[in-house]
Amino acid sequence: MSGRQLRRVAKAAGFTLLELLVVMVIIGLLAGLVAPRYFAQVGKSNVKVARAQIQALDQALDQFRLDLGRYPTTEEGLEALNTAPANAPDWSGPYLKKGIPADPWGRPYTYQSPGTHAEADLSSLGKDGRPGGTGENADVGNW
């Protein structure tokens, strides 16, 4: 091929600015439609993770109660699942394989015994970290 033919092939093989802009607009529109749906699912999955963690902690609390005949006090807290409280000769823990997890939003779970909803209340304040709320901001508890 001569130099002239190579220049013609190279010129024909490129994209025009207009073609690139059209592709970018299409990608932007698709991202605008898909991203909100994707991020809504992420929020729902955090609530599901919180419920699963609360259920696992609740089972560990039940095992503690079976061994000691009581739930940990509010002062002992969830740490009583990993470290034997004072004057607890029947403690057979640790009751969790790993440490006590934070909720999916990075805050500690709240624990109260005796609770207002059950014998022992275990909850997360949701995404906003405040009592009440709806959707992702709603409290998640074992009641």
LUMMAR-192909 format. One record per residue: x, z, y of N, C-alpha, C, O, CB in turn; residue number from 1. Coordinates in steps of 0.05 Angstrom, whole numbers. Atoms other than C-alpha are relative to their C-alpha. Glycine has a CB too. Example, Ala and Ser with C-alpha at 12.3 -4.5 7.8 and 13.67 -1.06 7.14 Angstrom:
REM LUMMAR-192909
{{18; 0; -24}; {246; 156; -90}; {18; 0; 24}; {39; 13; 24}; {-20; 25; 1}; 1}
{{-16; -1; -24}; {273; 143; -21}; {-15; 14; 22}; {-5; 18; 44}; {9; -29; 9}; 2}
***
This chain:
REM LUMMAR-192909
{{17; 0; -24}; {0; 0; 0}; {18; 0; 25}; {39; 12; 26}; {-19; 24; 0}; 1}
{{-15; 1; -25}; {23; -14; 70}; {-8; 24; 17}; {-27; 38; 11}; {-6; -27; 15}; 2}
{{6; -22; -18}; {24; 36; 126}; {-27; -1; 13}; {-40; 19; 17}; {22; 1; 22}; 3}
{{26; 4; -12}; {-38; 6; 157}; {-22; 8; -19}; {-42; 20; -10}; {-3; -29; 9}; 4}
{{20; -6; 20}; {-78; 13; 93}; {-2; 30; -5}; {-23; 42; -8}; {5; -15; -27}; 5}
{{0; -29; 3}; {-56; 86; 85}; {-14; 14; 23}; {-29; 33; 18}; {29; 10; -2}; 6}
{{14; -13; -23}; {-80; 103; 155}; {-30; -4; -2}; {-45; 14; 6}; {11; -13; 26}; 7}
{{28; 5; 3}; {-147; 71; 141}; {-13; 19; -21}; {-34; 30; -17}; {-6; -29; -7}; 8}
{{10; -18; 21}; {-156; 111; 76}; {0; 29; 9}; {-19; 43; 4}; {18; -3; -25}; 9}
{{-2; -27; -10}; {-133; 175; 109}; {-23; 6; 21}; {-35; 27; 21}; {27; 6; 13}; 10}
{{21; -3; -20}; {-182; 164; 167}; {-28; 2; -13}; {-44; 18; -4}; {1; -23; 20}; 11}
{{26; 0; 14}; {-240; 150; 120}; {-4; 25; -17}; {-27; 32; -22}; {-3; -25; -17}; 12}
{{3; -23; 18}; {-226; 211; 76}; {-6; 26; 15}; {-14; 45; 2}; {26; 3; -15}; 13}
{{4; -25; -15}; {-233; 263; 132}; {-30; 4; 6}; {-47; -13; 2}; {15; 0; 26}; 14}
{{27; -6; -9}; {-296; 298; 157}; {-2; -1; 30}; {18; 5; 44}; {-9; 28; -11}; 15}
{{4; 0; -29}; {-324; 289; 226}; {-8; 28; 10}; {-17; 44; -7}; {-20; -21; 9}; 16}
{{8; -26; -11}; {-336; 348; 272}; {-30; 5; -4}; {-38; 28; -10}; {7; 1; 30}; 17}
{{29; -3; 4}; {-411; 336; 267}; {-7; 8; -28}; {-24; 26; -32}; {-14; -27; 7}; 18}
{{5; -7; 28}; {-410; 339; 191}; {8; 29; -5}; {-7; 44; -18}; {16; -18; -19}; 19}
{{-9; -28; 3}; {-371; 405; 194}; {-20; 19; 13}; {-26; 40; 1}; {28; 4; 11}; 20}
{{19; -17; -14}; {-420; 434; 244}; {-26; 2; -16}; {-38; 24; -17}; {-6; -10; 28}; 21}
{{24; -1; 16}; {-480; 415; 201}; {3; 18; -24}; {-15; 34; -31}; {-8; -29; -9}; 22}
{{-5; -17; 23}; {-449; 448; 140}; {1; 30; 9}; {-10; 47; -5}; {27; -8; -14}; 23}
{{-1; -27; -9}; {-434; 511; 180}; {-28; 11; 8}; {-33; 35; 2}; {18; 2; 25}; 24}
{{27; -9; -6}; {-506; 515; 206}; {-15; 5; -25}; {-30; 25; -27}; {-14; -22; 17}; 25}
{{14; -5; 26}; {-533; 508; 135}; {10; 26; -13}; {-7; 41; -22}; {4; -24; -19}; 26}
{{-10; -24; 12}; {-487; 563; 110}; {-10; 25; 16}; {-17; 45; 4}; {32; 0; 0}; 27}
{{10; -22; -17}; {-508; 607; 169}; {-29; 6; -6}; {-37; 30; -7}; {3; -6; 29}; 28}
{{29; -4; 7}; {-582; 596; 153}; {-3; 14; -27}; {-19; 32; -30}; {-15; -26; 1}; 29}
{{2; -12; 27}; {-572; 613; 80}; {9; 29; 1}; {-4; 46; -11}; {18; -16; -20}; 30}
{{-9; -28; -2}; {-533; 676; 98}; {-21; 17; 14}; {-25; 40; 6}; {27; 2; 15}; 31}
{{21; -14; -14}; {-588; 696; 146}; {-24; 7; -18}; {-38; 27; -13}; {-9; -16; 24}; 32}
{{23; -5; 18}; {-640; 691; 91}; {8; 18; -23}; {-9; 35; -31}; {-10; -27; -11}; 33}
{{-8; -15; 24}; {-600; 722; 34}; {10; 28; 7}; {4; 47; -8}; {21; -15; -15}; 34}
{{-12; -26; -7}; {-563; 779; 69}; {-20; 23; 3}; {-15; 44; -9}; {16; -3; 26}; 35}
{{19; -22; -2}; {-624; 821; 88}; {-11; 9; -27}; {-14; 33; -32}; {-23; -7; 18}; 36}
{{10; -7; 27}; {-650; 819; 17}; {21; 14; -16}; {15; 33; -30}; {-10; -25; -15}; 37}
{{-22; -13; 14}; {-582; 837; -11}; {4; 28; 9}; {7; 46; -7}; {26; -17; 3}; 38}
{{-5; -27; -11}; {-572; 896; 35}; {-23; 19; -5}; {-19; 43; -8}; {6; -1; 29}; 39}
{{23; -17; 7}; {-642; 922; 21}; {3; 10; -29}; {-4; 33; -34}; {-27; -16; 3}; 40}
{{-4; -9; 28}; {-624; 924; -53}; {22; 21; -2}; {21; 39; -18}; {7; -24; -17}; 41}
{{-21; -20; -1}; {-560; 963; -37}; {-11; 27; 7}; {-4; 47; -6}; {22; -8; 20}; 42}
{{12; -25; -8}; {-601; 1016; -2}; {-17; 12; -23}; {-16; 36; -28}; {-18; -4; 24}; 43}
{{17; -9; 23}; {-650; 1021; -61}; {18; 11; -22}; {11; 30; -36}; {-18; -22; -10}; 44}
{{-18; -9; 21}; {-591; 1028; -109}; {12; 27; 6}; {17; 43; -12}; {22; -21; -6}; 45}
{{-11; -26; -7}; {-563; 1087; -70}; {-21; 22; -6}; {-13; 44; -15}; {7; 1; 30}; 46}
{{21; -19; 7}; {-630; 1123; -78}; {-1; 4; -30}; {-5; 27; -39}; {-28; -10; 11}; 47}
{{1; -3; 30}; {-629; 1108; -153}; {24; 16; -10}; {22; 31; -28}; {0; -28; -13}; 48}
{{-24; -15; 8}; {-558; 1135; -158}; {-4; 29; 6}; {3; 46; -10}; {25; -11; 15}; 49}
{{5; -28; -7}; {-579; 1199; -122}; {-19; 12; -20}; {-15; 35; -29}; {-12; 2; 28}; 50}
{{18; -11; 20}; {-637; 1208; -170}; {14; 4; -27}; {9; 25; -40}; {-24; -20; -4}; 51}
{{-14; -3; 26}; {-592; 1197; -231}; {20; 24; 2}; {22; 39; -18}; {16; -26; -7}; 52}
{{-18; -22; -2}; {-540; 1246; -205}; {-15; 27; 1}; {-6; 46; -11}; {17; -2; 26}; 53}
{{17; -24; 0}; {-594; 1298; -190}; {-10; 7; -28}; {-10; 30; -35}; {-23; -3; 20}; 54}
{{9; -4; 27}; {-621; 1289; -260}; {22; 12; -17}; {18; 30; -33}; {-11; -26; -12}; 55}
{{-22; -10; 15}; {-552; 1300; -290}; {7; 29; 8}; {13; 45; -9}; {25; -18; 3}; 56}
{{-6; -27; -9}; {-539; 1361; -247}; {-22; 20; -9}; {-17; 43; -16}; {2; 1; 31}; 57}
{{23; -17; 9}; {-609; 1388; -265}; {3; 7; -30}; {-3; 29; -38}; {-26; -15; 5}; 58}
{{-5; -6; 28}; {-592; 1382; -339}; {22; 20; -4}; {21; 37; -21}; {6; -26; -15}; 59}
{{-22; -19; 1}; {-527; 1419; -328}; {-10; 28; 8}; {-2; 48; -3}; {24; -8; 18}; 60}
{{12; -25; -8}; {-566; 1473; -291}; {-18; 12; -22}; {-17; 37; -26}; {-17; -3; 26}; 61}
{{17; -10; 23}; {-615; 1478; -350}; {18; 12; -22}; {11; 32; -34}; {-17; -22; -11}; 62}
{{-19; -10; 21}; {-556; 1487; -398}; {11; 27; 9}; {14; 45; -7}; {22; -21; -5}; 63}
{{-10; -26; -11}; {-528; 1542; -353}; {-22; 21; -4}; {-15; 43; -13}; {6; -3; 30}; 64}
{{22; -19; 4}; {-597; 1576; -355}; {-4; 8; -29}; {-10; 31; -35}; {-25; -12; 12}; 65}
{{3; -6; 28}; {-600; 1571; -430}; {22; 20; -9}; {16; 38; -25}; {2; -25; -17}; 66}
{{-22; -18; 7}; {-532; 1606; -436}; {-2; 27; 13}; {4; 47; 0}; {26; -13; 6}; 67}
{{0; -25; -15}; {-541; 1659; -383}; {-27; 12; 5}; {-29; 35; 14}; {14; -5; 27}; 68}
{{27; -11; -4}; {-616; 1667; -379}; {-9; -2; 29}; {-30; 9; 36}; {-1; 28; -9}; 69}
{{7; 3; -28}; {-617; 1649; -305}; {14; -25; 11}; {33; -35; 0}; {7; 25; 16}; 70}
{{-14; 21; -14}; {-600; 1594; -257}; {22; 12; 18}; {20; 36; 24}; {-20; -17; 17}; 71}
{{-19; -11; -19}; {-539; 1602; -212}; {-14; 8; 26}; {-34; -5; 34}; {22; -20; 6}; 72}
{{12; -8; -25}; {-556; 1639; -148}; {8; -20; 22}; {26; -37; 18}; {9; 29; 8}; 73}
{{-7; 18; -22}; {-555; 1602; -82}; {29; 5; 9}; {44; -14; 16}; {-19; 4; 24}; 74}
{{-27; -7; -8}; {-490; 1639; -65}; {20; -12; -20}; {41; -22; -12}; {3; 31; 2}; 75}
{{-19; 11; 20}; {-457; 1618; -131}; {0; -31; 2}; {21; -43; -1}; {-9; 8; -29}; 76}
{{2; 29; -5}; {-482; 1547; -118}; {6; -16; -25}; {7; -6; -48}; {18; -8; 22}; 77}
{{-6; 18; 22}; {-466; 1487; -161}; {28; 4; -12}; {33; -5; -34}; {-3; -29; 9}; 78}
{{-27; -6; 10}; {-394; 1511; -168}; {-1; 16; -26}; {17; 16; -42}; {17; 15; 21}; 79}
{{4; -16; 24}; {-421; 1558; -222}; {-1; -18; -25}; {1; -8; -47}; {-24; 17; 2}; 80}
{{0; 18; 23}; {-427; 1497; -266}; {28; -7; -10}; {31; -15; -34}; {-15; -26; 7}; 81}
{{-27; 6; 8}; {-352; 1487; -267}; {18; 25; -2}; {38; 25; -16}; {12; -19; 19}; 82}
{{-16; -24; 0}; {-325; 1557; -254}; {-18; 24; -7}; {-39; 27; 5}; {14; 4; 28}; 83}
{{17; -23; 9}; {-351; 1620; -288}; {-4; 19; 23}; {15; 28; 35}; {13; 14; -24}; 84}
{{5; -20; -21}; {-385; 1667; -239}; {9; 27; -10}; {13; 32; -34}; {-30; 1; 7}; 85}
{{-7; -27; 7}; {-365; 1740; -238}; {-22; 12; -17}; {-46; 7; -12}; {6; 18; 25}; 86}
{{19; -14; 18}; {-399; 1782; -292}; {-19; -19; -14}; {-43; -15; -14}; {-17; 20; 17}; 87}
{{16; 20; 15}; {-422; 1722; -333}; {14; -4; -27}; {26; -25; -32}; {-3; -27; 15}; 88}
{{-15; 2; 25}; {-395; 1736; -403}; {-10; -22; -19}; {5; -32; -36}; {-2; 26; -15}; 89}
{{11; 20; 18}; {-441; 1685; -437}; {3; -28; 11}; {-7; -48; 0}; {-30; 5; -4}; 90}
{{-5; 26; -13}; {-418; 1628; -391}; {15; -17; -20}; {36; -9; -29}; {15; 2; 27}; 91}
{{-13; 18; 20}; {-400; 1569; -437}; {9; -26; 12}; {10; -47; -2}; {-19; -5; -23}; 92}
{{-6; 25; -14}; {-380; 1518; -385}; {29; -8; -4}; {43; 4; -20}; {-5; 3; 29}; 93}
{{15; 13; -22}; {-357; 1477; -353}; {-23; -18; -11}; {-21; -29; -33}; {19; -17; 16}; 94}
{{24; 15; 8}; {-424; 1443; -356}; {0; -29; 9}; {-18; -44; 2}; {-25; 14; 10}; 95}
{{-3; 28; -9}; {-401; 1379; -322}; {27; -10; -9}; {47; 4; -8}; {-3; -2; 31}; 96}
{{-26; 11; 9}; {-348; 1332; -349}; {19; -4; 24}; {43; 0; 21}; {-5; -27; -14}; 97}
{{-16; 4; -25}; {-325; 1316; -278}; {-9; 21; 20}; {-27; 36; 15}; {-3; -29; 11}; 98}
{{8; -19; -21}; {-330; 1355; -214}; {-28; -6; 10}; {-41; -25; 1}; {20; -2; 23}; 99}
{{27; 4; -12}; {-393; 1361; -173}; {1; -24; 19}; {17; -23; 38}; {-9; 26; 14}; 100}
{{-1; 24; -17}; {-407; 1293; -142}; {-13; 5; 27}; {-30; 22; 30}; {-13; -24; -14}; 101}
{{14; 1; -26}; {-425; 1281; -70}; {-23; -20; -3}; {-23; -36; -22}; {19; -8; 24}; 102}
{{21; 19; 2}; {-489; 1244; -58}; {10; -28; 8}; {32; -30; 18}; {-25; 8; 18}; 103}
{{-10; 27; -5}; {-484; 1168; -50}; {8; -5; 29}; {21; -25; 35}; {-20; -20; -8}; 104}
{{-6; 3; -28}; {-479; 1177; 26}; {24; 18; 8}; {30; 21; 32}; {-24; 6; 17}; 105}
{{-25; -15; -5}; {-418; 1223; 19}; {-5; 29; 8}; {15; 43; 16}; {15; -13; 21}; 106}
{{5; -28; -7}; {-452; 1291; 32}; {-5; 16; -25}; {-13; 5; -45}; {-24; 2; 19}; 107}
{{6; -17; 23}; {-458; 1350; -15}; {-30; 3; -5}; {-46; 2; 14}; {13; 27; 3}; 108}
{{28; -6; 7}; {-523; 1362; -52}; {-6; 28; 9}; {11; 46; 9}; {-5; -4; -30}; 109}
{{9; -27; -7}; {-563; 1422; -28}; {-12; 13; -24}; {-26; 1; -40}; {-20; -1; 24}; 110}
{{10; -15; 23}; {-579; 1476; -78}; {-10; 27; 10}; {2; 40; 26}; {23; 4; -22}; 111}
{{12; -25; -7}; {-625; 1535; -72}; {-14; 12; -24}; {-29; -1; -38}; {-20; -3; 23}; 112}
{{13; -14; 22}; {-646; 1586; -124}; {-5; 29; 8}; {14; 43; 15}; {18; -1; -26}; 113}
{{25; 14; 9}; {-700; 1610; -125}; {-7; -21; 21}; {-3; -17; 45}; {-23; 20; -4}; 114}
{{7; 22; -18}; {-726; 1546; -95}; {-29; 2; 9}; {-44; 19; 0}; {4; -26; -14}; 115}
{{27; 1; -10}; {-789; 1530; -57}; {-18; -19; -16}; {-42; -17; -16}; {0; -8; 29}; 116}
{{15; 20; 15}; {-809; 1472; -103}; {1; 6; -30}; {-17; 0; -45}; {10; -28; 5}; 117}
{{-4; -6; 28}; {-782; 1497; -170}; {17; 25; -2}; {24; 37; 19}; {14; -24; -15}; 118}
{{-17; -24; 3}; {-740; 1554; -199}; {26; -4; 14}; {37; 14; 26}; {4; 6; -29}; 119}
{{-25; 7; -14}; {-679; 1518; -172}; {-4; -27; 12}; {-10; -47; -2}; {25; 0; -20}; 120}
{{4; 25; -14}; {-683; 1464; -119}; {27; -13; 4}; {47; 0; 13}; {-14; 5; 27}; 121}
{{-24; 16; -3}; {-630; 1410; -118}; {-9; -26; 15}; {-27; -40; 6}; {14; -7; -28}; 122}
{{9; 24; -15}; {-634; 1354; -66}; {22; -12; 16}; {43; 0; 21}; {-23; 8; 18}; 123}
{{-17; 14; -19}; {-601; 1303; -22}; {-18; -7; 23}; {-42; -12; 20}; {12; -27; -13}; 124}
{{16; 6; -24}; {-624; 1291; 49}; {-2; -29; 7}; {-13; -37; 27}; {12; 14; 24}; 125}
{{3; 29; -4}; {-620; 1216; 42}; {21; -11; 19}; {40; 2; 26}; {-27; -6; 10}; 126}
{{-19; 14; -16}; {-583; 1166; 84}; {5; 12; 28}; {28; 13; 37}; {-8; -29; 4}; 127}
{{-3; -10; -28}; {-597; 1198; 152}; {10; 29; 0}; {18; 38; 22}; {-26; -1; 14}; 128}
{{-10; -28; 1}; {-576; 1269; 129}; {-18; 20; 13}; {-10; 43; 19}; {26; 1; 13}; 129}
{{20; -18; -12}; {-639; 1300; 159}; {-24; 4; -18}; {-31; -15; -33}; {-9; -10; 28}; 130}
{{24; -4; 17}; {-699; 1331; 125}; {-22; -20; 6}; {-25; -28; 29}; {-11; 29; 3}; 131}
{{22; 19; -3}; {-758; 1285; 114}; {9; -28; 0}; {31; -35; -11}; {-15; 6; 26}; 132}
{{-7; 28; -1}; {-757; 1211; 127}; {-15; -17; -20}; {-29; -6; -37}; {30; -3; -4}; 133}
{{12; 19; 18}; {-780; 1149; 91}; {20; -20; -9}; {41; -23; 3}; {-24; -14; 13}; 134}
{{-18; 20; 11}; {-747; 1096; 49}; {27; 12; -7}; {28; 32; -22}; {4; -23; 21}; 135}
{{-26; -10; 6}; {-672; 1106; 45}; {5; 27; 13}; {22; 42; 4}; {21; -20; 10}; 136}
{{-4; -25; -14}; {-677; 1165; 94}; {-16; 23; -13}; {-13; 46; -4}; {-9; -3; 29}; 137}
{{17; -21; 13}; {-726; 1203; 49}; {18; 19; -17}; {38; 10; -28}; {-22; -13; -17}; 138}
{{-14; -20; 17}; {-703; 1266; 14}; {-4; -7; -29}; {-25; -17; -37}; {-10; 29; 6}; 139}
{{2; 5; 29}; {-689; 1259; -60}; {5; 28; -13}; {26; 40; -8}; {21; -22; -10}; 140}
{{-3; -26; 12}; {-699; 1322; -102}; {-8; 1; -29}; {-17; -19; -40}; {-17; 20; 16}; 141}
{{6; -3; 28}; {-710; 1349; -171}; {-29; 10; -5}; {-36; 19; -27}; {19; 19; -13}; 142}
{{28; -8; 3}; {-783; 1366; -159}; {-19; -23; -1}; {-43; -19; -3}; {-8; 19; 23}; 143}
***
